[in-house]
Amino acid sequence: MEDKYKIILSYIQDLSIEIPSPESLLTIRNTIPEFQMQVGINSKPLKRKMIEVVTTLNYSNPSKKKVTGFFEIKYATVINVLDLKIEKKELEKIVLCDLQIKIYPELEQKFLTILKNSGLPNLKFGKKIDFEELYKARLN
C-alpha cells in the first residue's frame, strides 16, 4: 500500500479543550476512567490527485448527562495518490485504515500531551484503536 500514496503534510486543524470551572476539572479527574475515545474520519478530494483526510478524536464521558468538559482534536493529513488506476475500494481502505494506522501514534501522542498540559497530568488512554478491525466491521 505504501507505494500507492504519499503523505504530503499533516497538522492540527482544530483543537477544542473546554473545562468550564475548577469543579468541572475535579469532576473530570475523578471520572476519567469512564471516559472513552471516539474517532471520526472524513475525506475530501483536492486538486492533482490529492485527498485531505481529517481524523477527529473526541474524548468524553458517555455516561454523563451533564457535560463537565469537552476534548476534541481534528488532525488533517493531505495525501497524494500515486497510483492513478487505484480502485475506489482500495482508496477507501487507504483513507480509513492504512493511513490511520500510520498517523495514529503521533496523533494520539499530540492529543495526550495537550490534555496532560490542560490539567490532566496523570492521563493515560486505555485501549488502542484497531483501525483494521474497524474497517473490517464496516464492510460487514
C-alpha positions in Angstrom: 0.0 0.0 0.0 2.9 2.3 0.8 3.6 2.9 -2.9 0.1 3.9 -3.7 0.0 7.1 -1.7 2.4 9.6 -0.1 1.7 11.8 2.9 2.3 15.4 1.8 1.6 17.1 5.2 -0.3 16.7 8.4 -1.3 19.2 11.1 -3.7 20.0 13.9 -6.6 21.6 12.0 -8.8 22.3 15.1 -8.5 21.8 18.8 -11.1 22.3 21.5 -10.4 21.9 25.2 -13.2 23.1 27.4 -13.0 22.9 31.1 -15.6 25.4 32.4 -14.6 25.6 36.0 -12.4 24.2 38.7 -15.2 22.0 39.9 -15.5 20.6 36.3 -11.8 19.8 36.3 -12.1 17.9 39.6 -15.1 16.0 38.3 -13.3 15.1 35.2 -10.2 13.9 37.1 -12.5 11.8 39.4 -14.4 10.2 36.5 -11.6 9.9 33.9 -11.7 6.0 33.9 -15.2 6.4 32.5 -14.0 8.5 29.5 -13.9 6.9 26.1 -12.3 7.8 22.8 -14.4 8.2 19.7 -12.9 8.5 16.3 -14.3 10.0 13.1 -12.8 10.1 9.7 -13.8 12.4 6.8 -12.1 13.0 3.5 -12.4 15.3 0.5 -10.7 15.3 -2.8 -8.3 18.1 -3.6 -6.7 19.0 -6.9 -3.9 16.9 -8.6 -4.9 13.5 -7.1 -4.6 14.7 -3.5 -7.0 14.0 -0.7 -7.5 15.8 2.6 -8.3 13.3 5.4 -9.5 14.7 8.7 -9.3 12.4 11.7 -11.3 13.6 14.7 -10.7 12.3 18.2 -13.2 13.1 20.8 -12.5 12.1 24.4 -15.6 12.2 26.5 -17.6 10.5 29.3 -20.6 8.8 27.6 -22.4 8.2 30.9 -22.5 11.8 32.0 -25.8 13.6 31.3 -24.3 16.9 32.2 -21.2 17.9 30.2 -18.2 18.6 32.5 -15.6 19.1 29.8 -15.0 18.8 26.1 -11.8 17.4 24.5 -11.5 17.2 20.7 -8.8 17.3 18.1 -9.1 17.4 14.4 -6.0 16.3 12.6 -5.7 16.9 8.9 -3.5 14.8 6.6 -3.1 15.5 2.9 -2.1 12.6 0.8 -1.1 12.3 -2.8 -2.5 9.3 -4.6 0.4 7.9 -6.6 -1.5 5.0 -8.3 -3.6 6.7 -11.0 -5.6 3.4 -11.6 -6.5 2.8 -8.0 -9.9 1.3 -7.4 -12.4 3.0 -5.1 -12.4 0.2 -2.6 -8.6 0.3 -2.3 -8.6 4.1 -1.9 -11.3 3.7 0.9 -9.0 1.2 2.7 -6.1 3.6 2.5 -8.1 6.5 3.9 -9.9 4.6 6.6 -7.3 2.0 7.6 -3.8 2.2 6.3 -3.3 5.9 6.7 -4.9 5.9 10.1 -2.6 3.1 11.3 0.4 5.2 10.1 -0.6 8.6 11.6 -2.4 7.5 14.8 0.6 7.0 17.1 1.7 10.6 16.5 -1.9 12.0 16.7 -2.5 10.2 20.0 0.7 11.4 21.5 0.0 15.0 20.5 -3.6 14.8 21.9 -2.4 13.2 25.1 0.3 15.9 25.6 -2.3 18.6 25.2 -4.7 17.0 27.6 -2.0 16.5 30.2 -1.0 20.2 29.9 -4.6 21.1 30.3 -4.9 19.9 33.8 -5.0 16.1 33.4 -1.3 15.2 34.3 -1.8 11.5 35.0 -4.0 10.8 32.0 -3.4 7.6 30.0 -5.6 6.4 27.2 -7.0 2.9 27.6 -7.4 0.5 24.7 -5.7 1.3 21.4 -7.9 1.9 18.4 -7.7 -1.0 16.0 -8.3 0.6 12.6 -8.0 -2.8 10.8 -10.8 -4.2 12.9 -13.0 -1.1 12.5 -12.5 -1.2 8.7 -13.4 -4.9 8.5 -16.5 -4.3 10.7 -17.6 -1.5 8.4 -17.5 -4.0 5.4 -19.9 -6.4 7.2 
